[in-house]
Amino acid sequence: MRALAPDAAGPYHRQMETPAEIRERWRYLRDLLIDQLGRFETGAMQMHSDEENVSSGAIVMIKRHIKEFDQLIARSEAREE
């Protein structure tokens, strides 16, 4: 059985990110999620499963994930103060 990532430093190896780098990446990802959310809400983007439109579930999920990670980042920032 092969490992998912090589043992030696390779393309999957990354140094730990600083809290500031994590926040910066989250802001970028958050903007992408909010853009997707807007597309679902306007109907410009739809998600289907077995020919059923499941976009409303996707909207709820995206909102929940944004809120959860915002809270995680806020707790991290509070610990740094």
C-alpha positions as CSV (number, residue, x, y, z in Angstrom):
1,M,0.0,0.0,0.0
2,R,1.4,3.4,-1.0
3,A,1.4,6.4,1.3
4,L,-0.5,9.5,0.2
5,A,2.4,11.8,0.7
6,P,6.1,10.9,0.3
7,D,8.3,10.6,3.4
8,A,11.0,12.9,2.0
9,A,10.3,16.6,1.6
10,G,8.5,16.9,-1.7
11,P,5.6,18.6,-3.3
12,Y,3.2,17.7,-0.4
13,H,5.6,19.0,2.3
14,R,4.9,22.5,3.7
15,Q,6.2,24.4,6.6
16,M,3.7,25.3,9.3
17,E,2.0,28.5,8.5
18,T,2.0,31.4,10.8
19,P,-1.3,32.6,12.3
20,A,-1.1,35.7,10.0
21,E,-0.7,33.5,6.9
22,I,-3.6,31.3,8.0
23,R,-5.8,34.4,8.4
24,E,-4.7,35.7,5.0
25,R,-5.5,32.4,3.3
26,W,-8.9,32.3,5.1
27,R,-9.8,35.7,3.9
28,Y,-9.1,34.6,0.3
29,L,-11.1,31.3,0.7
30,R,-13.9,33.2,2.5
31,D,-14.3,35.5,-0.4
32,L,-14.5,32.5,-2.8
33,L,-17.2,30.9,-0.6
34,I,-19.2,34.2,-0.4
35,D,-19.0,34.5,-4.2
36,Q,-20.3,30.9,-4.5
37,L,-23.0,31.6,-2.0
38,G,-24.1,34.6,-4.0
39,R,-24.3,32.5,-7.1
40,F,-26.4,29.9,-5.4
41,E,-28.7,32.5,-3.9
42,T,-29.3,34.2,-7.3
43,G,-29.8,30.9,-9.1
44,A,-26.7,31.5,-11.4
45,M,-25.2,28.3,-9.9
46,Q,-27.1,25.2,-9.0
47,M,-26.1,21.9,-7.5
48,H,-28.0,18.8,-8.5
49,S,-28.0,15.2,-7.1
50,D,-30.0,12.5,-8.9
51,E,-31.6,15.3,-10.9
52,E,-32.8,17.0,-7.8
53,N,-31.7,20.6,-7.1
54,V,-29.9,20.6,-3.8
55,S,-28.8,24.2,-3.9
56,S,-30.7,25.2,-0.8
57,G,-28.7,22.7,1.2
58,A,-25.5,24.0,-0.3
59,I,-26.4,27.5,0.7
60,V,-27.0,26.4,4.3
61,M,-23.7,24.4,4.3
62,I,-21.6,27.3,2.9
63,K,-23.1,29.7,5.5
64,R,-22.4,27.3,8.3
65,H,-18.8,26.7,7.2
66,I,-18.1,30.4,6.9
67,K,-19.5,31.1,10.4
68,E,-17.6,28.2,12.0
69,F,-14.3,29.2,10.5
70,D,-14.8,32.8,11.3
71,Q,-15.3,31.8,14.9
72,L,-12.1,29.7,14.8
73,I,-10.1,32.6,13.5
74,A,-11.6,34.9,16.1
75,R,-10.6,32.5,18.9
76,S,-7.1,32.2,17.4
77,E,-6.8,36.0,17.3
78,A,-8.0,36.4,20.9
79,R,-5.3,34.0,22.1
80,E,-2.6,36.1,20.4
81,E,-3.6,39.2,22.2
